Amino acid sequence: MKSGLEDVVAAETILSDVDGLAGRLIMRGVSLDDLAGTPYEQVLSLLWTGFLELPQDLPGALARARTEVFAHVAGADPSLEPVDAIRALMALIPDGNDLETALRLVAAPAVFTPAILRLKSGQQPVAPRRGLGHAADILHMLTGKTPSPQQAAALDAYLVTVADHGLNASTFTARVVASTGAGLTSAVLAALGALKGPLHGGAPGPVLDMLDAIGTPANAEPWLEAALTRGDRLMGFGHRIYRVRDPRADALKLALRPLVAAGEVDKDRVALAEAVEAAALALLKRKKPDRPLETNVEFYTALLLEALGFPRSAFTCVFTMGRTGGWIAHAKEQAATGRLIRPQSRYVGPAPLQAA
């Protein structure tokens, strides 16, 4: 028995490989480095090929799906937290297993998140625009303006980076549900429930809280040292799988550069983050030499999503925009090749009383 199923192989997959020792992420034979600059729609095609009947114009089909799910926005409850609000709206999508269901599930968080955020701020939702790519349309629905090419490319980079990542908690949840014969909506909603947990998808927001508390580059080392002395966890550092630097951190750091060059992100904020990263890595190496703790995906996710105008309360929703495509691919793979997932447990409770 292994608590947390550490190192237990529960599935064979052709979708993604996370090499924690080499710091490498591969999606269907393509490394993350080579996927940089790829539109999210192309990564969907990569992940879904062989599992769904793909149309010749997948971006156009996804754009139509955004328009279709926008009709559900009228039932949004802006009093809920963003992730709870989008989960409620996604539950309205029929529980099918076909391409139409898959496209609507990918479109749903992309459409519902901007709508909920606008409603919370007293603004009206902005309808999707078919002439835009998926990432650009998300930002258009968020702000009501056509985003710059740099902004659209930065969001595309994020969605691609988080599209799939092995058998993480939410993906395993999706596969468990799919193994029962339930539809894609059931699998995705269950996965979203797992992603919502702070130990899985909830770290990027606290990275910004940490940067706010540190305030200036000069304060980075003393603040971080005090946090480590208290036994606090440094947000944005360390990963369950990676024993070297998370390759997704490098991909997102690279995606920030065009925004900085275009003046679309606060340079002082980036300088603070870089000073905090350098100080944190040096301190962790000195104070925890036996534990490989490197920068993870959440650190630069926080900076990138903040620069694009997403509040930290919605970061899990944006993660969902990217990861839903991967959940669907795993659900289809499990349904096609796997059995009902039903592990055993070991009873350690009290024995029944013996009759006198």
Secondary structure as GFF3:
##gff-version 3
##sequence-region A 1 356
A	DSSP	three_ten_helix	3	5	.	.	.	ID=ss1
A	DSSP	beta_strand	16	19	.	.	.	ID=ss2
A	DSSP	beta_strand	24	27	.	.	.	ID=ss3
A	DSSP	beta_strand	30	31	.	.	.	ID=ss4
A	DSSP	alpha_helix	32	35	.	.	.	ID=ss5
A	DSSP	alpha_helix	40	48	.	.	.	ID=ss6
A	DSSP	alpha_helix	58	69	.	.	.	ID=ss7
A	DSSP	three_ten_helix	70	75	.	.	.	ID=ss8
A	DSSP	alpha_helix	82	90	.	.	.	ID=ss9
A	DSSP	alpha_helix	99	120	.	.	.	ID=ss10
A	DSSP	alpha_helix	134	143	.	.	.	ID=ss11
A	DSSP	alpha_helix	149	161	.	.	.	ID=ss12
A	DSSP	alpha_helix	169	179	.	.	.	ID=ss13
A	DSSP	alpha_helix	184	196	.	.	.	ID=ss14
A	DSSP	alpha_helix	204	214	.	.	.	ID=ss15
A	DSSP	three_ten_helix	217	219	.	.	.	ID=ss16
A	DSSP	alpha_helix	220	230	.	.	.	ID=ss17
A	DSSP	alpha_helix	247	261	.	.	.	ID=ss18
A	DSSP	alpha_helix	267	287	.	.	.	ID=ss19
A	DSSP	alpha_helix	297	307	.	.	.	ID=ss20
A	DSSP	three_ten_helix	312	314	.	.	.	ID=ss21
A	DSSP	alpha_helix	315	337	.	.	.	ID=ss22
###
